Amino acid sequence: MNSTHSPVRGLRGCAAAAVLALAATALLPAPNVSARPAAASAAPAACPKLTVSEGWYGDNKARIERLIADHCRSKGTGGGAGKGTGAGKPLAVFDWDNTVIKNDVGDATLYWLLRNDRIRPPRHGDWTTTSRWLTPEAATALAAACPPGGRTLPTSTDTRCADEILAVYGTGATSTGRTAFAGYDHRRMEPQYAWLAQLLRGWTAREVRSFAAEARAENLAAPRGATQRVGTARVTGWVRHYEQQRALIRALQDAGFDVWIVSASPEPVVDVWARGVGIDPSHTIGIRNTTEHGRLTGHLQGCGGVRDGEDRMITYIDGKRCWINQEILGVRGAAAERVQPAARRQVLAAGDSDTDVSLLRDATGLRLVLNRNKNELMCRAYDNGDGRWIVNPMFIEPKQRRTAPYPCATTGYTAADGTARPVRRADGSVVPDQWDTVFRGRDPEETAY
């Protein structure tokens, strides 16, 4: 994406004396999220506040408002020199799926593609050309289920083909249970997510945006809890924006933050959805295909030391760090894969899954975690060694309390080779198992916490 930064919105601003005083004050460590919430200092009235109160757990809203006040109109923290960023502005980075919205826009797009015959068959029926990580067993299963012929696959009526694609994408296995992807770095690549972007080969980015727009309209119009039929399966058929996150993004923008979305869904899809919360496509990063003659190919753009077409790194765990450093901070080459100096990194980050661990760990102010019971993420959030992690139940259909502790000391971490290992802190010490302490209340559409 080669867009330039759009102008930051005009600010009502803080009083000059307040800005100077706050800039001189370091953000104090916060109590552990499992502890009883402490009273937070009130933010100066002139700085933006969150306009939606329901759904926030404990003192999370107050702490976020304090962070905003500490950086309101500040130009001394975060941001960088990369294309599209406001150099020197405090930086905020959000994951998208299940962080800013409920449910997954990548899923919604694939379901629409399958229902509307928009997936092109691979050349010569060779499904290994759709992903270098696809196993021979998966390629064989897909070839048997989806015979070549025609400009697009007739997945609206050919339920066998639709079911096989859905199984490989959704479960990482064939419909008969054979492993679909192998050989990749599990800290940089999720081949199931990447495969959706690769299945878009042959279309232009503009065409993909039009597909995403139609899927978006359908999913926002559908009632909560709706399902749809894809192949022979019933799948999720609705999406909602979290109004709490929309209000947070607006407050950050009004306070002078440079706000970005970094997602593991295809970038043209995220571009369409992010506009719904006031984020311009110049401030979204998703999985990026390479292009030929204006059309998407089945290969992916690289980051850091990974070249275009090698398909070895997407916006996933450590890959999110690389893409933030490269595209927002302007760091080039292998250095983009490394943690950057604190003064350049994001002040606020928000995520919901292990996908977002590195994006969150790099944040210097607050790390907002929506609790979806993901092992590594919740281990790190509840360990909360520096007091900057804050945990909130999901704003719509929050998870119930996990009854067993998170297995942090044994299997909570997935290594690059896919093996399960203990979760370790930066100093190498093992994070002990953690109990779930911020869990389901009542639905925020019914009552506030």
C-alpha positions as CSV (number, residue, x, y, z in Angstrom):
1,M,0.0,0.0,0.0
2,N,1.6,3.2,-1.2
3,S,-0.7,5.8,0.4
4,T,0.4,9.0,2.1
5,H,-0.8,10.1,5.5
6,S,-4.1,11.9,5.7
7,P,-4.1,15.1,7.8
8,V,-4.7,14.6,11.5
9,R,-8.0,16.1,12.6
10,G,-8.1,19.5,14.2
11,L,-7.8,19.4,18.0
12,R,-9.7,21.3,20.7
13,G,-6.7,20.5,22.8
14,C,-5.5,20.7,26.4
15,A,-4.4,23.8,28.2
16,A,-0.7,24.5,27.6
17,A,0.1,24.2,31.3
18,A,-1.6,20.9,31.6
19,V,0.3,19.5,28.6
20,L,3.6,20.6,30.0
21,A,2.8,19.1,33.4
22,L,1.6,15.8,32.0
23,A,4.5,15.5,29.6
24,A,6.8,15.6,32.5
25,T,5.0,12.8,34.3
26,A,5.8,9.2,33.5
27,L,3.0,6.7,33.3
28,L,2.9,4.9,36.6
29,P,2.7,1.1,36.8
30,A,-0.8,-0.1,37.3
31,P,-2.0,-2.8,39.7
32,N,-2.3,-6.4,38.5
33,V,-5.5,-6.9,36.6
34,S,-6.6,-9.5,39.0
35,A,-6.3,-7.0,41.9
36,R,-9.1,-4.8,43.1
37,P,-9.3,-1.7,40.8
38,A,-7.7,1.4,42.3
39,A,-9.1,4.9,41.8
40,A,-7.7,6.6,38.7
41,S,-6.8,10.3,38.4
42,A,-9.3,12.3,36.4
43,A,-8.3,13.4,33.0
44,P,-8.2,17.1,32.2
45,A,-11.7,18.1,31.0
46,A,-10.3,19.5,27.7
47,C,-8.8,16.3,26.6
48,P,-11.0,13.7,24.8
49,K,-12.8,11.1,26.9
50,L,-14.6,7.9,26.0
51,T,-18.2,8.5,25.1
52,V,-19.3,4.9,25.7
53,S,-19.1,3.7,29.4
54,E,-20.9,0.4,29.3
55,G,-18.9,-2.8,28.8
56,W,-15.7,-1.5,30.4
57,Y,-14.4,-3.7,33.2
58,G,-13.2,-2.2,36.5
59,D,-11.1,0.9,36.1
60,N,-10.1,0.1,32.5
61,K,-12.0,3.1,31.0
62,A,-10.4,5.5,33.6
63,R,-6.9,4.2,32.9
64,I,-7.3,4.6,29.2
65,E,-8.6,8.2,29.7
66,R,-5.6,8.9,31.9
67,L,-3.3,7.6,29.1
68,I,-5.0,9.8,26.6
69,A,-4.6,12.8,28.9
70,D,-1.0,12.0,29.4
71,H,-0.4,12.2,25.7
72,C,-3.0,14.7,24.6
73,R,-1.4,16.7,21.8
74,S,2.0,15.4,22.9
75,K,4.6,15.1,20.2
76,G,7.3,13.5,22.2
77,T,6.3,9.8,22.3
78,G,5.7,7.2,19.6
79,G,5.2,7.5,15.9
80,G,8.1,7.4,13.4
81,A,9.3,8.3,10.0
82,G,7.6,5.6,8.0
83,K,5.2,6.4,5.1
84,G,1.7,7.3,6.3
85,T,2.6,8.0,10.0
86,G,2.5,11.3,11.8
87,A,6.1,11.6,12.8
88,G,6.5,12.2,16.5
89,K,2.8,11.7,17.3
90,P,1.8,9.1,19.9
91,L,1.0,5.9,18.1
92,A,-1.9,3.5,18.8
93,V,-2.3,0.2,17.0
94,F,-5.3,-2.1,17.0
95,D,-5.9,-5.6,15.7
96,W,-9.2,-5.8,13.8
97,D,-11.1,-9.1,14.0
98,N,-12.7,-9.6,17.4
99,T,-10.8,-6.6,18.7
100,V,-12.6,-3.7,17.0
101,I,-15.5,-5.9,15.7
102,K,-17.3,-9.0,16.9
103,N,-16.5,-12.0,14.5
104,D,-14.1,-12.2,11.6
105,V,-14.2,-10.2,8.4
106,G,-11.9,-12.7,6.7
107,D,-14.3,-15.5,7.4
108,A,-17.2,-13.3,6.3
109,T,-15.4,-12.6,3.0
110,L,-14.6,-16.2,2.3
111,Y,-18.2,-17.3,2.9
112,W,-19.4,-14.6,0.5
113,L,-16.8,-15.8,-2.1
114,L,-18.0,-19.4,-1.8
115,R,-21.7,-18.4,-2.0
116,N,-21.1,-16.3,-5.1
117,D,-18.7,-18.4,-7.2
118,R,-15.8,-15.9,-6.9
119,I,-12.8,-18.3,-6.3
120,R,-10.8,-19.0,-9.4
121,P,-9.5,-22.6,-10.0
122,P,-5.7,-23.0,-9.8
123,R,-3.8,-23.4,-13.1
124,H,-3.9,-26.9,-14.4
125,G,-5.9,-28.0,-11.3
126,D,-2.7,-27.9,-9.2
127,W,-3.7,-26.7,-5.8
128,T,-0.1,-26.6,-4.5
129,T,0.2,-23.4,-6.5
130,T,-2.2,-21.7,-4.1
131,S,0.1,-22.1,-1.1
132,R,3.7,-23.3,-0.7
133,W,2.7,-24.7,2.7
134,L,-0.2,-26.9,1.4
135,T,0.4,-30.6,2.0
136,P,0.2,-33.1,-0.9
137,E,-2.8,-34.7,0.9
138,A,-4.7,-31.4,1.0
139,A,-3.8,-30.6,-2.6
140,T,-5.1,-34.1,-3.7
141,A,-8.3,-33.6,-1.6
142,L,-9.0,-30.2,-3.2
143,A,-8.3,-31.4,-6.7
144,A,-10.7,-34.3,-6.2
145,A,-13.4,-32.1,-4.8
146,C,-13.0,-29.2,-7.2
147,P,-12.5,-30.4,-10.7
148,P,-10.9,-27.7,-13.0
149,G,-12.9,-26.0,-15.7
150,G,-14.6,-22.7,-16.0
151,R,-13.4,-19.2,-15.0
152,T,-14.5,-19.6,-11.4
153,L,-15.4,-22.6,-9.2
154,P,-19.2,-23.2,-8.9
155,T,-19.1,-23.3,-5.1
156,S,-22.6,-21.9,-4.7
157,T,-23.9,-25.2,-6.0
158,D,-21.0,-27.6,-5.8
159,T,-21.2,-28.4,-2.1
160,R,-18.4,-30.9,-2.1
161,C,-15.9,-28.3,-3.4
162,A,-17.2,-25.6,-1.0
163,D,-17.0,-28.0,1.9
164,E,-13.4,-29.0,1.1
165,I,-12.2,-25.4,0.8
166,L,-14.1,-24.5,4.0
167,A,-12.4,-27.4,5.9
168,V,-8.9,-26.5,4.8
169,Y,-9.4,-22.8,5.6
170,G,-11.3,-23.2,8.8
171,T,-9.7,-26.2,10.4
172,G,-6.3,-26.5,8.8
173,A,-7.2,-30.0,7.8
174,T,-9.0,-31.8,4.9
175,S,-12.6,-33.0,5.3
176,T,-11.2,-36.4,6.2
177,G,-8.9,-35.0,8.8
178,R,-5.5,-34.9,7.0
179,T,-3.2,-32.1,7.9
180,A,-3.5,-29.3,5.3
181,F,-0.5,-27.1,5.9
182,A,3.1,-27.9,7.1
183,G,6.7,-26.6,7.2
184,Y,6.1,-23.0,8.1
185,D,7.3,-20.7,11.0
186,H,4.4,-20.6,13.5
187,R,5.6,-17.2,14.9
188,R,5.4,-15.5,11.5
189,M,2.9,-17.3,9.3
190,E,-0.6,-18.7,9.7
191,P,-1.1,-20.4,6.3
192,Q,-4.9,-20.7,6.7
193,Y,-5.2,-16.9,7.0
194,A,-2.7,-16.4,4.2
195,W,-4.6,-18.9,2.0
196,L,-7.6,-16.6,1.9
197,A,-5.5,-13.8,0.4
198,Q,-4.0,-16.3,-2.0
199,L,-7.4,-17.5,-3.1
200,L,-8.0,-13.9,-4.3
201,R,-5.5,-14.4,-7.1
202,G,-6.7,-13.1,-10.5
203,W,-8.9,-10.3,-9.1
204,T,-7.9,-6.6,-8.8
205,A,-7.8,-5.0,-5.4
206,R,-10.7,-2.9,-6.4
207,E,-12.8,-6.0,-7.2
208,V,-11.8,-7.5,-3.9
209,R,-12.9,-4.4,-2.1
210,S,-16.3,-4.6,-3.9
211,F,-16.7,-8.3,-2.7
212,A,-15.8,-7.2,0.9
213,A,-18.3,-4.3,0.7
214,E,-21.1,-6.7,-0.2
215,A,-20.1,-9.2,2.5
216,R,-20.0,-6.3,5.0
217,A,-23.4,-5.0,4.1
218,E,-24.9,-8.5,4.5
219,N,-23.2,-9.2,7.8
220,L,-24.1,-5.8,9.4
221,A,-27.7,-6.1,8.3
222,A,-28.1,-9.7,9.6
223,P,-29.5,-10.0,13.2
224,R,-27.1,-11.0,16.0
225,G,-26.6,-14.7,16.1
226,A,-27.6,-15.2,12.4
227,T,-26.0,-18.1,10.4
228,Q,-25.7,-18.8,6.7
229,R,-25.3,-21.9,4.7
230,V,-22.0,-22.4,2.9
231,G,-21.7,-25.8,1.2
232,T,-23.5,-28.1,3.6
233,A,-22.3,-26.2,6.7
234,R,-24.0,-23.6,8.8
235,V,-21.5,-20.8,9.6
236,T,-21.6,-17.4,11.3
237,G,-23.6,-14.8,9.3
238,W,-23.3,-11.6,11.3
239,V,-20.7,-9.0,12.4
240,R,-20.9,-5.9,14.6
241,H,-18.6,-3.0,15.4
242,Y,-17.8,-2.6,19.1
243,E,-19.1,0.8,19.9
244,Q,-16.7,1.0,22.8
245,Q,-13.7,0.6,20.4
246,R,-15.2,3.0,17.9
247,A,-15.4,5.6,20.6
248,L,-11.9,4.9,21.8
249,I,-10.5,5.3,18.3
250,R,-12.3,8.6,17.9
251,A,-11.0,9.9,21.2
252,L,-7.4,8.9,20.3
253,Q,-7.6,10.6,16.9
254,D,-9.1,13.7,18.6
255,A,-6.2,13.7,21.1
256,G,-3.6,13.7,18.3
257,F,-2.7,10.0,18.2
258,D,-1.7,8.3,15.0
259,V,-4.1,5.3,14.9
260,W,-3.6,2.2,12.8
261,I,-5.2,-1.1,12.2
262,V,-2.9,-4.1,11.8
263,S,-4.8,-7.3,10.8
264,A,-4.2,-10.8,9.6
265,S,-7.1,-10.5,7.1
266,P,-6.4,-9.5,3.5
267,E,-5.6,-5.8,3.3
268,P,-8.3,-4.8,0.7
269,V,-10.9,-6.4,2.9
270,V,-9.7,-4.5,6.0
271,D,-9.6,-1.3,4.0
272,V,-13.4,-1.6,3.5
273,W,-14.2,-2.4,7.1
274,A,-11.9,0.1,8.8
275,R,-13.7,3.0,7.3
276,G,-16.6,2.1,9.6
277,V,-14.6,3.3,12.6
278,G,-13.0,6.3,10.9
279,I,-9.7,4.7,9.8
280,D,-8.6,5.5,6.3
281,P,-7.0,2.8,4.1
282,S,-3.7,4.7,4.4
283,H,-3.7,3.5,8.0
284,T,-4.5,-0.2,7.6
285,I,-2.0,-3.0,7.2
286,G,-3.2,-6.5,6.3
287,I,-2.0,-9.5,4.3
288,R,-0.7,-8.0,1.1
289,N,-0.5,-9.9,-2.2
290,T,2.0,-9.2,-4.9
291,T,0.5,-8.0,-8.2
292,E,1.0,-8.6,-11.9
293,H,-0.6,-6.4,-14.5
294,G,-2.8,-4.8,-11.8
295,R,-4.1,-8.1,-10.5
296,L,-3.4,-10.0,-7.3
297,T,-1.1,-13.0,-7.5
298,G,-1.1,-16.1,-5.3
299,H,2.1,-14.8,-3.7
300,L,2.6,-12.4,-0.8
301,Q,4.6,-9.3,-0.1
302,G,7.5,-9.7,2.3
303,C,8.7,-7.8,5.4
304,G,12.1,-7.3,6.9
305,G,14.5,-10.0,5.6
306,V,11.7,-11.8,3.8
307,R,11.5,-10.9,0.1
308,D,8.3,-10.5,-1.9
309,G,7.0,-13.9,-3.2
310,E,8.7,-16.0,-0.5
311,D,5.4,-16.2,1.4
312,R,7.1,-16.6,4.8
313,M,5.8,-13.8,6.8
314,I,2.4,-12.2,7.2
315,T,0.8,-9.9,9.9
316,Y,0.8,-12.7,12.5
317,I,2.5,-12.7,15.9
318,D,6.1,-11.6,15.3
319,G,5.1,-10.7,11.7
320,K,2.9,-8.0,13.1
321,R,5.9,-6.4,14.8
322,C,7.8,-6.5,11.5
323,W,5.0,-4.9,9.5
324,I,4.5,-2.2,12.1
325,N,8.2,-1.4,12.1
326,Q,8.5,-1.4,8.3
327,E,5.3,0.4,7.3
328,I,4.7,2.7,10.2
329,L,8.1,3.4,11.7
330,G,10.0,3.2,8.4
331,V,12.5,0.6,9.5
332,R,14.0,-1.3,6.5
333,G,15.6,-4.7,6.1
334,A,16.2,-7.3,8.8
335,A,16.1,-4.6,11.5
336,A,12.3,-4.4,11.0
337,E,12.1,-7.8,12.6
338,R,13.6,-6.5,15.9
339,V,12.0,-4.6,18.8
340,Q,12.5,-0.9,18.3
341,P,13.5,1.7,20.9
342,A,10.7,2.5,23.3
343,A,10.4,6.1,22.2
344,R,9.4,5.0,18.7
345,R,6.9,2.2,19.6
346,Q,3.2,2.3,20.0
347,V,1.9,3.9,23.2
348,L,-1.4,1.9,23.1
349,A,-2.1,-1.5,21.6
350,A,-5.3,-3.6,21.5
351,G,-5.7,-7.2,20.6
352,D,-7.7,-10.4,21.4
353,S,-5.6,-13.4,20.4
354,D,-2.1,-15.0,20.4
355,T,-1.9,-13.4,16.9
356,D,-1.4,-10.1,18.7
357,V,1.1,-11.0,21.3
358,S,4.1,-9.1,19.8
359,L,2.0,-6.1,18.8
360,L,0.8,-5.8,22.4
361,R,4.2,-6.6,24.1
362,D,5.8,-3.7,22.2
363,A,3.3,-1.1,23.5
364,T,4.9,1.2,26.1
365,G,1.8,2.6,27.7
366,L,-1.2,0.3,27.9
367,R,-2.0,-3.1,26.4
368,L,-5.7,-3.7,26.1
369,V,-6.6,-7.3,25.8
370,L,-10.1,-8.6,25.0
371,N,-10.4,-11.9,26.8
372,R,-11.1,-14.7,24.4
373,N,-9.3,-17.4,26.5
374,K,-6.2,-17.6,24.3
375,N,-3.4,-19.3,26.2
376,E,-0.2,-17.3,25.5
377,L,-2.0,-13.9,25.4
378,M,-3.8,-14.4,28.7
379,C,-0.7,-15.8,30.3
380,R,1.2,-12.6,29.5
381,A,-1.7,-10.4,30.3
382,Y,-2.4,-11.9,33.7
383,D,1.3,-12.2,34.6
384,N,1.3,-8.4,34.0
385,G,4.9,-7.8,35.2
386,D,5.0,-4.1,34.5
387,G,1.4,-3.3,35.3
388,R,0.6,-2.1,31.8
389,W,-1.7,-4.9,30.7
390,I,-5.5,-4.4,31.1
391,V,-8.0,-7.2,30.4
392,N,-11.6,-6.6,29.4
393,P,-14.3,-9.2,28.6
394,M,-15.5,-9.0,25.0
395,F,-18.0,-6.3,24.6
396,I,-20.5,-8.6,22.8
397,E,-21.1,-12.2,24.0
398,P,-18.2,-12.2,26.4
399,K,-16.6,-15.5,27.3
400,Q,-17.5,-17.3,30.5
401,R,-14.8,-17.8,33.1
402,R,-12.2,-20.5,32.1
403,T,-12.4,-23.1,34.9
404,A,-8.9,-24.5,34.6
405,P,-5.7,-22.3,34.8
406,Y,-4.0,-21.3,31.6
407,P,-1.1,-23.7,31.1
408,C,1.6,-21.0,31.0
409,A,4.3,-23.0,32.7
410,T,4.0,-26.0,30.3
411,T,2.3,-25.6,27.0
412,G,1.1,-22.0,26.7
413,Y,3.6,-20.9,24.1
414,T,3.8,-22.2,20.5
415,A,7.3,-22.2,19.2
416,A,8.4,-21.5,15.6
417,D,8.4,-25.2,14.8
418,G,4.9,-25.6,16.2
419,T,5.8,-27.4,19.4
420,A,4.2,-26.3,22.7
421,R,6.5,-24.9,25.3
422,P,6.3,-22.8,28.5
423,V,5.6,-19.1,28.2
424,R,8.7,-17.1,29.2
425,R,9.2,-13.5,30.3
426,A,11.8,-11.3,28.6
427,D,14.4,-12.3,31.2
428,G,13.9,-16.0,30.4
429,S,11.9,-16.9,33.6
430,V,8.8,-19.1,33.2
431,V,5.4,-17.5,33.7
432,P,3.5,-19.6,36.2
433,D,0.0,-20.9,35.4
434,Q,-2.6,-18.1,35.6
435,W,-6.2,-18.2,36.7
436,D,-8.9,-16.4,34.7
437,T,-10.0,-13.4,36.8
438,V,-11.6,-11.1,34.2
439,F,-14.4,-13.0,32.7
440,R,-18.0,-12.9,31.6
441,G,-20.4,-10.4,33.2
442,R,-23.7,-9.6,31.6
443,D,-24.1,-8.6,28.0
444,P,-23.3,-4.9,27.8
445,E,-26.4,-4.4,25.6
446,E,-28.4,-5.3,28.6
447,T,-26.5,-3.6,31.4
448,A,-23.2,-2.1,32.3
449,Y,-20.6,-4.0,34.4
